Amino acid sequence: MKVFVVLVLAIASASAGLLPQAVPVHPRDSTAKPSINGRITNGKNAVADQFPYQVGLSFLGLKGSWWCGGSIIDNSWVLTAAHCTSGASYVTIYYGATVRTSPQYTQTVSSSNWIQHENYVSLTVRNDISLIKTPSVTFSASVNKIALPAIASRYSTYVGQTAVASGWGLTSDTASAVAKDLQYTDLTVIENSVCQKTFGSLVVTSRVICVATPKGTSTCQGDSGGPLALDSTLIGITSFGSPDGCEVGAPAAFTRVTSYLDWIKTNSGISA
């Protein structure tokens, strides 16, 4: 994996609350050596077939390799974060894995097979979403899709509801061991106004969903692009967190899927 890519916000504004108290960083690894470390901090081990929609994504680009997560939304489509696909040439998709190194099978596709949001802006973490077109897969107990939110729910804030995040990100801020098992944790959705106190309103827009991270439980490096699910429905895509670490108690942020239902349908033909 790579170390966090620190996003330098160079947008000047005199309005209070626009600029962040903390610079948001993607949970994506940026070291020169390609490796895959850790898991969700202070999470639990998933059991076989618990998250059949979860995939692992091993990206390769000119600047090295990195690991992300993704969600199956159709036989031929995986949804992930734009900061995961950005700069990559190829991705190997790991399907049906609970033990990371033992997927049911893998597929490797090139960048010509994905659609990164045309208005993705890394500096302000805008439109952090990508679609990956894959060869068709056969669904099973280990490999299956997750539902997208219904159009009627696009105005739901989900505040106060508990959703589940999963992935193979770091187990702690000091972790160096390779993760063996898929991890998951329950996280409670918070008001965007609370999240804006940390990251500012230029970053935390209505198209972002934030969760609290009590007791050092959070998404971390390697979880980028992975799912935030509520009642077997995909409501978020792991996007960014605090530069101070995953266990410091700062909010974790996700791309709000309900804000991109039209974009997903236009580019893939998939709707709820």
Secondary structure as UniProt FT lines:
FT   STRAND          5..6
FT   TURN            16..18
FT   STRAND          25..26
FT   STRAND          44..45
FT   TURN            48..49
FT   TURN            52..53
FT   STRAND          54..61
FT   TURN            62..63
FT   STRAND          64..74
FT   TURN            75..76
FT   STRAND          77..80
FT   HELIX           82..85
FT   TURN            86..87
FT   STRAND          88..95
FT   TURN            100..101
FT   STRAND          105..110
FT   HELIX           111..113
FT   STRAND          114..116
FT   TURN            118..119
FT   TURN            122..125
FT   STRAND          130..133
FT   HELIX           151..153
FT   TURN            154..155
FT   TURN            159..160
FT   STRAND          162..167
FT   TURN            173..174
FT   STRAND          183..190
FT   HELIX           192..199
FT   TURN            201..203
FT   TURN            206..207
FT   STRAND          208..211
FT   HELIX           214..216
FT   TURN            221..222
FT   TURN            224..225
FT   STRAND          227..230
FT   TURN            231..232
FT   STRAND          233..241
FT   TURN            243..244
FT   STRAND          252..256
FT   HELIX           257..260
FT   HELIX           261..268
//
